[in-house]
Amino acid sequence: MSGNLVNSGSAISCPHGGRVAPASAPSSGVRIDGLPVPTATDVFTVSGCRHTIDRVPHPCVTVRWTPDRDSVLIDGAPVLVHSTSALCFSAALVPQGPPVVATAPRGVSSR
């Protein structure tokens, strides 16, 4: 695994421009540049998604992350990097595409 770490200051959006953020403070006490580092077990919500199907709103509301098996762990939970696989979902749990993660200035790598 290699990539730029996602932290609470990372810009993440759904494929339709909605803002993605942890639903609450990340559960780990690990911080980078003073910002908490979320893990794949944290709940992420989407706000402001304007996705429609046949002019009916079907906004993204949550994100589910699927980290690699060889991920770096914090308290047993995989950290997120800009390339971690994920999908945004509607309230009906319909997949609506991957989130867009702006790269963060810090990186990690493992062999």
C-alpha positions as CSV (number, residue, x, y, z in Angstrom):
1,M,0.0,0.0,0.0
2,S,1.2,3.5,-0.7
3,G,-0.5,6.8,-1.0
4,N,-1.3,10.1,0.7
5,L,-3.1,9.7,4.0
6,V,-6.6,11.0,4.4
7,N,-7.1,13.2,7.5
8,S,-9.9,15.3,8.8
9,G,-8.7,18.2,6.6
10,S,-8.8,16.2,3.4
11,A,-11.2,17.4,0.7
12,I,-13.5,14.5,-0.3
13,S,-16.5,14.7,-2.5
14,C,-19.1,12.3,-4.0
15,P,-19.0,12.0,-7.8
16,H,-21.8,14.6,-8.0
17,G,-20.0,17.3,-5.9
18,G,-21.5,16.6,-2.4
19,R,-19.1,17.0,0.5
20,V,-17.9,13.9,2.3
21,A,-16.9,14.0,6.0
22,P,-16.7,11.8,9.0
23,A,-20.1,11.7,10.7
24,S,-18.3,12.3,14.1
25,A,-14.8,12.8,15.3
26,P,-12.5,9.9,14.0
27,S,-12.3,7.1,16.6
28,S,-8.5,7.0,16.7
29,G,-6.4,9.4,18.7
30,V,-3.8,9.6,15.9
31,R,-3.3,13.0,14.4
32,I,-1.3,14.4,11.5
33,D,-0.6,18.2,11.6
34,G,-3.1,18.3,14.5
35,L,-5.9,16.8,12.5
36,P,-7.5,13.4,13.4
37,V,-6.8,10.5,11.1
38,P,-10.0,8.6,10.2
39,T,-10.0,4.8,9.5
40,A,-12.2,2.6,7.4
41,T,-14.4,1.8,10.4
42,D,-15.4,5.4,10.8
43,V,-18.8,6.4,9.4
44,F,-18.7,9.0,6.5
45,T,-21.7,11.0,5.4
46,V,-22.4,13.1,2.3
47,S,-24.0,16.5,2.3
48,G,-25.1,18.6,-0.7
49,C,-25.2,15.9,-3.3
50,R,-27.4,17.0,-6.2
51,H,-27.6,13.6,-8.0
52,T,-31.0,13.0,-9.7
53,I,-32.5,10.2,-11.8
54,D,-35.3,11.3,-14.2
55,R,-35.4,14.6,-12.2
56,V,-36.0,12.8,-8.9
57,P,-33.4,13.5,-6.2
58,H,-31.3,10.4,-5.4
59,P,-28.4,12.0,-3.4
60,C,-25.4,10.2,-2.1
61,V,-25.7,10.0,1.8
62,T,-22.9,7.6,2.9
63,V,-19.5,6.3,1.8
64,R,-18.2,2.7,2.4
65,W,-14.4,2.2,2.2
66,T,-12.8,-1.1,1.1
67,P,-9.2,-1.0,2.2
68,D,-6.4,-3.3,0.9
69,R,-5.6,-6.3,3.0
70,D,-2.1,-5.0,3.7
71,S,-3.2,-1.6,4.9
72,V,-1.5,0.2,7.8
73,L,-3.6,-0.1,10.9
74,I,-4.5,2.2,13.7
75,D,-6.0,0.3,16.7
76,G,-6.7,-2.6,14.4
77,A,-8.5,-0.5,11.8
78,P,-7.1,0.3,8.3
79,V,-6.1,3.9,7.6
80,L,-7.4,5.6,4.5
81,V,-5.2,6.8,1.7
82,H,-6.3,8.8,-1.4
83,S,-6.4,5.6,-3.4
84,T,-8.4,3.4,-1.0
85,S,-11.4,1.9,-2.8
86,A,-14.7,3.2,-1.8
87,L,-18.3,3.8,-3.0
88,C,-20.9,6.4,-2.3
89,F,-24.4,5.1,-1.6
90,S,-27.9,6.6,-1.7
91,A,-30.3,6.3,1.3
92,A,-31.7,3.1,-0.5
93,L,-28.1,1.7,-0.4
94,V,-27.8,2.0,-4.2
95,P,-24.1,2.4,-5.3
96,Q,-23.6,5.8,-7.0
97,G,-19.9,5.8,-7.8
98,P,-16.6,6.3,-6.0
99,P,-15.8,9.4,-4.0
100,V,-13.1,11.9,-5.2
101,V,-10.3,12.3,-2.7
102,A,-7.9,15.3,-3.1
103,T,-4.4,14.2,-2.2
104,A,-3.1,15.2,1.2
105,P,0.5,16.4,1.8
106,R,1.5,13.4,4.0
107,G,2.1,9.9,2.7
108,V,2.7,6.4,3.9
109,S,4.1,3.3,2.3
110,S,4.6,-0.3,3.3
111,R,6.0,-3.3,1.5
